[in-house]
């Protein structure tokens, strides 16, 4: 059996979450998929997957091997694309990750337009509120908010004015102590969004100081969803911290009010990023060229809206 093909089956089974899903996607029988996985496990000499007819779970060895398989398959795809020359048309599966709200409201319409123009390309859009390891998780492109630390990635800046704002409902603010500086938050109920700090928030230094201000708190509620955090704040259950585009609609219609705007950190940039070498693959390069100007326009609109929030 072809080991590279078995690797593809292995990775597809992980992505689909079941042998049946892998069989459907690869247009093979479940028996053929199971045989390929058994071949791979026999070759490496360890169990890679704990599997039933319905679910799959990677073993510890399987987690390491899956990351290696993804790197091998990406390298092979790049080699095939490069051999086809610069004029190769975009084709194949394009995997993109993005934060959920941005992905749904901004990136998805752009991706739909791109797919209409390139019928040989299919896409998988992963909307995730967590850090994604592009290589290990087989992602071609990610839309990221924030400063980039990994210099091995290729980045294209598409925006630069995403604010981190603290908000609460007018009703909540009217019935609780006034908030004039970050330290005042210690007297308040906090709805903590997991990505923005579970027990503390940082703010810019006070005038005449160079030390950022940190406010410790015991949150009343912790959520891992932007929509849940915003809804809880709108309902008057406390203050929460989110990106400006998360709450722009609520602030404009008066359901939420921004506090401590003068203590906010400088706005964050937005980038499209890809692993080193992926930009040479036509589907990746063509999508970035297509999406970047449209994203810049969208982020400029969002920045203009955020500038009017107070």
C-alpha positions in Angstrom: 0.0 0.0 0.0 1.1 3.6 -0.7 2.3 5.2 2.6 1.6 8.7 1.3 -1.9 7.8 0.4 -2.4 6.2 3.8 -1.2 9.4 5.4 -3.8 11.3 3.4 -6.5 8.9 4.7 -5.2 9.3 8.3 -5.3 13.2 8.1 -8.7 13.2 6.4 -10.1 10.8 9.1 -8.9 13.2 11.8 -10.4 16.3 10.0 -13.7 14.5 9.4 -13.9 13.0 12.9 -14.9 9.5 11.8 -14.0 6.7 9.4 -17.3 7.1 7.7 -16.7 10.8 7.2 -13.3 10.2 5.7 -14.8 7.5 3.4 -17.4 10.0 2.1 -14.9 12.8 1.5 -12.4 10.5 -0.2 -15.1 8.6 -2.1 -13.9 5.2 -0.7 -15.5 2.5 1.2 -15.2 2.5 5.1 -13.3 -0.8 4.7 -10.7 0.8 2.5 -10.3 3.6 4.9 -9.9 1.3 7.9 -7.4 -0.8 5.9 -5.3 2.2 5.1 -5.2 3.2 8.8 -4.3 -0.3 9.9 -1.4 -0.3 7.3 -0.1 3.0 8.7 -0.2 1.8 12.3 1.5 -1.5 11.3 4.2 0.5 9.5 5.0 2.9 12.5 4.5 0.1 15.1 2.1 2.1 17.4 -1.6 2.7 17.7 -2.4 6.1 16.2 -6.1 6.3 16.7 -8.5 5.0 19.3 -11.5 4.4 17.1 -15.1 3.1 17.1 -17.6 3.1 14.3 -18.7 6.7 15.3 -15.7 8.5 16.9 -12.0 8.9 16.6 -9.5 10.0 19.2 -5.8 10.5 18.6 -3.3 8.6 20.8 -0.4 10.6 22.1 1.8 9.1 19.4 -1.0 9.8 16.9 -0.9 13.5 17.8 2.8 13.7 17.0 2.5 11.7 13.9 -0.5 13.7 12.6 1.5 16.9 12.8 4.4 15.2 10.9 2.0 13.9 8.3 0.5 17.3 7.7 4.0 18.8 7.1 4.8 16.0 4.6 1.6 16.4 2.7 2.0 20.2 2.5 5.6 19.8 1.3 4.4 17.4 -1.4 1.6 19.7 -2.5 4.0 22.6 -2.7 6.4 20.5 -4.8 3.6 19.5 -7.2 2.4 23.1 -7.5 5.9 24.5 -8.1 6.6 21.8 -10.8 3.4 23.1 -12.6 5.0 26.5 -12.9 3.9 30.0 -11.9 1.0 29.9 -14.4 -0.7 27.0 -12.7 -4.4 27.7 -12.0 -5.6 27.6 -8.4 -7.0 24.2 -7.5 -7.5 21.9 -4.5 -8.7 22.3 -0.9 -8.0 25.7 0.7 -8.1 25.6 4.5 -8.5 29.0 6.3 -9.0 29.8 9.9 -10.4 33.0 11.4 -12.1 34.3 14.6 -15.8 33.4 14.5 -17.4 36.9 14.3 -14.9 38.1 11.7 -15.1 34.9 9.8 -18.9 34.9 9.6 -19.4 38.6 8.9 -16.3 39.7 6.9 -14.3 36.8 5.6 -17.0 34.3 4.5 -18.6 36.7 1.9 -15.1 37.3 0.5 -14.4 33.6 0.4 -17.7 32.9 -1.4 -16.9 35.4 -4.1 -13.4 33.9 -4.5 -14.9 30.4 -4.9 -17.3 31.7 -7.6 -14.3 32.9 -9.6 -12.2 29.7 -9.1 -14.3 26.6 -9.6 -11.3 24.2 -9.2 -10.8 25.4 -5.6 -12.9 24.1 -2.6 -12.5 25.6 0.9 -12.7 24.7 4.5 -13.3 27.7 6.8 -12.5 27.0 10.5 -14.0 29.6 12.8 -12.0 29.3 16.0 -11.5 31.6 19.0 -8.1 30.0 19.8 -4.6 30.0 18.6 -4.2 27.7 15.6 -0.9 26.1 14.7 -0.9 26.4 10.9 1.4 23.5 10.2 0.2 21.0 12.7 -3.5 21.6 11.9 -3.1 21.8 8.1 -4.2 25.4 7.7 -3.1 27.3 4.6 -4.1 30.8 5.7 -5.2 32.4 9.0 -6.8 35.8 9.7 -5.2 37.0 12.9 -5.8 40.0 15.1 -2.7 41.2 17.1 1.0 41.6 16.8 2.8 38.6 15.2 5.6 36.9 17.1 6.4 34.0 14.6 8.9 35.4 12.0 8.8 32.1 10.1 5.3 33.0 8.8 4.5 35.1 5.8 2.1 37.9 6.7 0.1 40.4 4.7 -1.3 43.3 6.8 -5.0 44.0 6.1 -6.0 46.3 8.9 -4.7 48.2 11.9 -7.3 49.7 14.1 -9.0 47.0 16.2 -9.6 48.3 19.7 -9.9 46.3 22.9 -12.9 47.9 24.8 -14.5 47.5 28.2 -18.3 47.7 28.0 -21.4 47.5 30.1 -25.1 48.3 29.8 -26.3 51.8 30.7 -28.6 50.2 33.2 -25.8 48.4 34.9 -23.6 51.5 35.0 -26.5 53.6 36.4 -26.9 51.3 39.4 -23.2 50.6 40.3 -20.2 52.7 41.4 -18.8 55.1 38.8 -15.8 54.0 36.8 -13.2 56.7 36.3 -9.9 54.6 36.3 -9.0 50.9 35.8 -8.7 50.3 39.6 -12.5 51.0 39.9 -13.2 47.8 38.1 -12.3 45.9 41.3 -15.7 47.1 42.7 -17.7 45.6 39.8 -19.1 42.4 38.4 -17.0 41.0 35.5 -18.0 38.8 32.7 -14.7 37.3 31.5 -14.2 36.2 28.0 -11.5 33.5 28.1 -9.3 35.0 25.4 -9.1 38.4 27.2 -8.1 37.3 30.7 -9.8 35.1 33.3 -8.8 37.1 36.4 -7.1 40.3 35.3 -7.0 43.0 32.6 -4.2 45.3 31.6 -4.4 48.9 30.7 -2.0 51.7 29.6 0.2 53.3 32.3 -1.2 56.2 34.3 0.1 59.7 33.4 3.7 60.1 34.5 4.3 56.3 34.8 5.7 53.7 32.5 4.2 50.7 34.2 1.0 49.2 32.7 -2.0 49.1 35.1 -3.2 45.6 36.0 -6.6 45.1 37.6 -7.2 41.7 39.4 -10.7 40.4 39.7 -12.8 37.4 40.5 -15.2 37.1 37.6 -18.9 36.6 38.2 -19.1 34.6 35.0 -16.5 33.1 32.5 -17.5 32.4 28.9 -15.6 31.2 25.9 -18.0 32.8 23.4 -18.0 36.4 22.2 -21.8 36.4 21.7 -22.4 35.1 25.2 -20.1 37.7 26.8 -21.8 40.5 24.9 -25.3 39.2 25.7 -24.5 38.9 29.4 -23.3 42.5 29.4 -26.3 43.7 27.5 -28.5 42.0 30.0 -26.9 44.0 32.8 -24.9 41.3 34.5 -21.6 43.1 34.5 -18.7 44.5 32.5 -16.9 42.6 29.7 -13.9 43.2 27.5 -14.1 42.4 23.8 -12.8 43.8 20.4 -14.5 46.9 19.1 -16.0 45.2 16.1 -17.7 42.6 18.5 -19.7 45.3 20.2 -20.0 48.1 17.6 -23.7 47.4 16.9 -24.6 47.3 20.6 -22.8 50.5 21.3 -24.4 52.3 18.3 -27.9 51.4 19.4 -27.3 52.2 23.0 -27.4 48.7 24.5 -23.8 48.9 25.6 -21.5 51.8 26.7 -17.7 51.9 26.5 -15.9 52.8 29.7 -12.2 53.6 30.3 -11.6 54.5 26.6 -8.7 56.7 27.7 -6.9 53.7 29.3 -7.2 51.4 26.2 -4.0 50.0 24.7 -3.2 51.1 21.1 -5.3 49.5 18.4 -4.2 46.1 17.1 -3.3 45.2 13.5 -4.9 42.4 11.5 -3.0 40.1 9.2 -3.5 37.3 6.8 -0.7 34.8 7.6 0.6 31.6 5.9 3.3 29.1 6.7 6.7 29.7 5.1 6.6 28.5 1.5 2.8 28.3 1.1 2.6 31.6 -0.8 4.2 29.8 -3.7 1.1 27.6 -4.0 -1.3 29.1 -6.5 -4.5 28.7 -4.5 -2.9 30.4 -1.5 -1.2 33.2 -3.4 -4.4 33.9 -5.5 -6.6 34.0 -2.4 -4.4 36.4 -0.5 -4.1 38.6 -3.6 -7.9 38.5 -3.9 -8.9 38.9 -0.2 -6.3 41.4 1.0 -7.7 44.6 -0.6 -11.3 43.6 0.3 -10.3 42.9 3.9 -8.5 46.3 4.0 -11.7 48.0 2.9 -13.7 46.1 5.5 -11.2 46.8 8.3 -11.2 50.5 7.3 -15.0 50.5 7.7 -14.8 48.8 11.0 -12.1 51.3 12.2 -14.2 54.2 11.1 -17.1 52.8 13.1 -14.9 52.1 16.1 -13.7 55.7 16.0 -17.3 56.9 16.5 -17.9 54.7 19.5 -17.6 56.2 23.0 
